[in-house]
Amino acid sequence: MFPWNKYRSKGRVFSGKTGAEGGHPLTGKLPLQPSLADNLQHLLLLLGTSPDITIRQFEVGSSRTQVAAVFTDGITDKNMVNEFILHALLIDMDDRSTQDTTADKPLFNFIKTNALMIGEIEIKKDWDGVILSILSGDTVIFVDGCTEALVCGTRGGEMRGVEEPSAQVVIRGPKDGFTESIGTNVALVRRRIRSSHLRLTTMQVGRVTQTDVAVMYINGLANDKIVQEIMKRLSDIEFDSILESGYIEQLIEDNINTPFPTMYNTERPDSVAGNLLEGRIAIFVDGTPFVLLAPATFFMFFQATEDYYQQYIIASAIRLLRYAAFLISIFGPSIYIAAITFHQEMIPTQLLISLAAQRDTVPFPALVEALIMEVAFEILREAGIRMPRAIGQAVSIVGALVLGQAAVEAGIISSAMVIVVSITGISSFSTPAYGMALSARLLRFTMMISAAILGFYGVAIVSIIAIGHLCGLRSFGIPYMAPLAPLISEDHKDILIRFPIKNLFSRPRLISQKNTMRMGESEGHAAAQNIQTGRKSP
């Protein structure tokens, strides 16, 4: 029997660590035993009598050797297990079929090289790797008399298919989006970038969950130092659970004390492909459709993939509109509060008279008015998101109309404040990145309070502090406000406006430092010279 007591630690509690760090008191790096019965008994001791752990025992060959196949129901492709593993192993294998294999373990080698009709096969010698493979959806084959196990790649089960992204909808462009399967997500990107330079590195992160994480980049475009830094930060994560890419983002970002996102997330494969071609690195996390992109800059969050599928004049106008809406979402209520409280001389006389008449019956100052409306609007927006989709949108719209009208009629809020808050709320929806929109919503309240205290001077002070904070941020060593701070004039072709595609001949200088030219070397230099001299390309 297996010497359990030899490996037990008195009073030891499961810590979530694995391998040499301690791990499960019965797992760690313990080797497999020659006896199949001992291995199965130890397996049941580790995993318990869970009904989803399937153990299929049978005899193979003329020697009637005991073999067991173990897999987890629900996360394993049953058709693959039945057709390519069990069916193959149940074929009668006599001694003649194994006489050419290695003498010490003929049946094991024959199964590995001849019997299994499956592409992905790996050998495991310790319980740490065996348990992780079973719980990941692979099928593990034990052979009586062998201290090794065969791991067959049979991951599958029920999962959501490829659908249109719900958080990043475009009018023109691909309609496929990432799913919760990391294999499917990687394949969606490989379908777009058919290059031998595309590199993929995988690892398990999370001491308990052992979540699959993949890092993808294009060799020759991505900065090697940034790739190494990302790999180092991922390997240094000491956390029990990684359930979504947001865990990874918060654990490896440069600065956690900032409301602004320093890593970009997307569920669109074409967006990931475009950023990989600029020299960025993508981080895939199993179990979530959101892929992380690093390094990120401030202006990335205002660029939509649809910008590159339309004519550059239209794309540039829409992008400028996004920047204007972002500024309105931050400064809209604060400018109204400052003007109506401290700087009435800046308001036209007729408009000032109208605003004074509206506020004649309002018992609260402008700041309290704005806070009441903003908090109510945020509650309605959050309720609309959390409620079922069929009624959530209707509740948020109807609730805002009814609440605003009732507040005006009751004399609690002025009509002008309702208009200002409504325009501000609508403007916040125009930001393509949800994380940046959340940052604007938080900064808006700070601006409102400063405007109520010092007027436009308060707004200016907070704005200077915010700009200084943005200029001090880094995303894996890359300045957050590049290419404006530091100033890189060559990269201004795709910041506030978008130049024609044929003029986007260079990649961002700080992101891709190896190969900065999108075109061929001669074409890129010729285009650069033509742009500088004002001549047309031949």
C-alpha positions, -999 to +999 in steps of 0.1 A: +000+000+000+010+036-005+030+050+025+006+078+033+018+084+069+053+090+056+043+122+039+018+135+064+026+165+086+011+166+120-013+196+124-006+208+088-033+227+071-038+232+034-023+266+025-029+266-012+007+265-022+020+237-044+052+218-050+083+226-029+064+255-011+043+230+008+010+226-011-015+199-002-001+177+026-008+147+003+001+161-031+032+183-034+058+166-057+050+130-045+058+104-072+033+080-086+034+044-073+038+013-094+005-002-081-026+010-099-048+002-068-026+024-047-027+053-072-065+051-074-068+050-037-046+080-033-065+098-061-098+092-042-082+105-010-071+137-028-103+144-047-129+128-025-159+109-038-170+137-061-196+124-086-180+144-115-147+126-112-151+096-135-127+066-132-130+040-159-111+007-152-105-021-178-080-047-189-060-046-221-037-069-240-034-107-237-017-102-203-049-086-190-030-056-176-051-032-155-055+003-169-076+032-156-087+064-174-096+093-151-114+125-162-137+152-149-172+153-162-184+187-175-150+202-185-139+172-206-149+165-242-167+132-237-169+124-274-131+127-277-126+105-246-150+078-259-138+077-295-101+084-293-091+070-259-115+044-245-123+028-279-086+026-287-076+011-254-103-015-255-089-030-287-074-064-279-036-059-279-017-092-278+020-097-269+030-095-305+019-059-308+042-049-280+073-069-287+091-040-304+086-015-276+109-009-246+114-039-225+108-024-190+073-010-197+061-024-231+024-018-227+028+018-215+050+027-245+027+009-269-003+029-256+017+061-259+030+056-294+005+033-312-028+030-294-040+065-286-055+083-315-052+118-300-028+146-308-018+160-274-001+135-251+021+143-221+038+122-194+034+131-157+054+115-129+041+133-098+007+139-082+010+177-085+009+175-123-017+147-124-042+164-102-039+197-121-044+179-154-075+161-142-091+193-128-082+212-161-103+188-182-076+164-195-078+127-193-051+108-173-043+072-180-027+050-153-012+017-162-006-010-135+032-014-129+042+020-142+053+050-122+042+074-149+008+085-162-003+096-197-021+129-199-043+133-230-056+167-241-094+164-240-104+198-226-139+208-237-174+205-222-202+230-224-191+266-231-204+297-248-199+300-285-184+329-304-208+358-303-209+396-310-193+415-281-218+432-258-196+458-243-179+471-275-204+472-303-194+487-337-215+494-368-188+484-393-163+457-385-160+420-374-188+407-353-170+380-334-159+384-298-139+366-272-154+338-251-146+323-217-123+297-234-087+307-236-080+283-264-108+298-285-096+334-278-060+326-289-073+310-321-094+341-329-062+362-328-041+336-347-067+336-374-060+373-380-022+373-376-007+344-396+029+351-387+056+328-376+068+356-353+036+355-331+047+341-298+026+326-270+037+317-235+014+300-210+015+295-172-008+288-143-015+317-119-033+314-086-022+290-059-057+274-055-075+281-088-044+274-110-059+296-137-044+293-172-028+326-183-013+332-218+010+360-228+010+368-266+033+391-285+050+395-319+087+388-317+106+417-333+078+442-326+073+440-288+099+454-264+118+425-249+122+443-216+084+449-213+078+412-222+102+401-195+087+425-169+052+412-176+064+376-173+082+384-140+052+402-125+029+373-135+052+347-120+056+367-088+018+367-081+011+350-048-026+350-046-051+321-040-076+328-067-076+344-102-112+345-114-111+372-140-086+393-159-093+422-135-074+403-108-043+402-130-047+439-139-048+450-103-019+427-093+006+437-120-001+473-128+025+500-120+003+523-098-027+511-078-034+546-063-050+561-094-085+562-107-073+559-143-069+525-159-032+518-168-040+486-187-065+483-216-091+456-217-111+445-247-133+416-259-127+422-296-101+400-314-095+427-341-086+452-314-061+428-299-046+420-333-042+457-341-025+464-308-002+434-312+009+448-346+018+481-328+041+462-304+019+457-274+015+425-253-018+407-248-026+388-217-053+361-219-070+347-188-090+315-189-127+320-179-132+356-191-138+372-225-118+403-216-081+404-228-056+428-213-033+449-234-001+465-221+015+490-221-015+514-223-015+551-229-042+577-221-052+582-258-058+545-264-090+546-244-105+570-270-097+550-300-122+525-313-115+497-338-142+512-360-120+543-365-098+524-388-126+509-409-140+543-420-127+572-440-102+592-420-122+625-421-152+608-405-131+589-380-113+620-370-145+640-365-160+612-343-128+610-323-128+647-316-164+644-305-154+617-280-128+640-265-153+668-263-178+646-246-152+634-222-144+670-211-181+677-208-186+646-186-159+659-162-164+697-163-201+701-172-217+704-137-186+722-122-186+749-148-223+756-141-218+756-104-188+780-106-206+803-130-239+805-111-222+808-077-191+830-082-189+843-117-224+856-127-208+884-147-197+858-173-233+847-180-253+867-206-278+890-190-309+874-204-297+839-195-288+851-160-323+865-155-338+832-166-316+812-144-323+835-114-360+831-119-357+793-120-336+792-088-359+816-070-379+787-055-350+763-051-340+761-014-305+745-020-273+759-033-261+748-067-237+722-053-264+704-033-286+705-064-259+690-086-251+663-060-287+653-056-292+650-094-258+633-100-263+607-072-298+600-084-286+596-120-258+572-109-283+551-089-306+549-119-277+540-142-265+513-119-300+499-114-304+498-152-272+478-155-281+453-128-317+447-136-328+423-164-320+436-198-356+436-209-367+461-183-334+477-171-331+501-200-368+512-197-365+517-159-334+539-162-349+561-190-384+564-175-370+568-140-348+597-150-376+615-168-401+610-140-376+619-113-364+650-131-398+663-139-411+656-103-380+673-088-385+705-109-422+707-101-415+702-064-391+731-065-361+710-053-342+712-085-340+739-112-347+731-148-313+742-159-296+718-135-316+689-149-304+698-184-268+701-173-268+667-155-286+650-184-260+663-210-232+653-186-246+618-181-252+612-218-217+625-226-201+599-203-215+571-225-196+582-255-162+570-242-153+537-259-135+523-228-158+517-198-128+520-173-120+556-185-157+566-183-157+554-146-127+576-140-144+606-154-175+600-133-153+599-101-133+630-111-166+649-119-176+650-082-141+663-072-145+691-098-180+699-085-168+703-049-138+725-059-160+747-081-184+753-051-155+763-029-133+784-052-152+788-084-132+785-116-100+788-096-108+756-078-116+739-111-082+751-125-063+739-094-079+704-095-073+702-133-036+710-129-033+684-102-051+658-124-029+666-154+003+664-133-009+630-119-016+618-155+019+629-166+034+610-137+017+577-144+036+548-161+023+517-178+052+491-176+077+520-178+059+538-207+047+573-200+009+573-197+005+606-216+028+598-245+032+611-272+022+645-257+043+641-225+070+634-236+064+651-269+068+628-299+056+646-330+059+615-352+032+597-332+006+625-335-009+610-366-032+588-346-040+607-314-065+635-316-073+629-352-065+600-375-044+605-406-051+584-438-041+548-435-013+552-461+003+579-439+003+557-408+037+543-419+052+542-384+044+525-351+044+542-317+081+550-310+080+542-273+059+510-277+078+493-305+114+504-304+128+476-326+107+479-358+090+512-360+080+511-397+047+495-408+056+496-445+088+483-460+119+501-451+122+519-484+086+527-487+084+540-451+113+563-455+100+576-488+066+583-473+083+601-444+103+623-467+072+631-488+052+641-457+080+664-445+085+681-479+048+682-488+052+661-519+028+634-531+039+599-532+046+587-567 
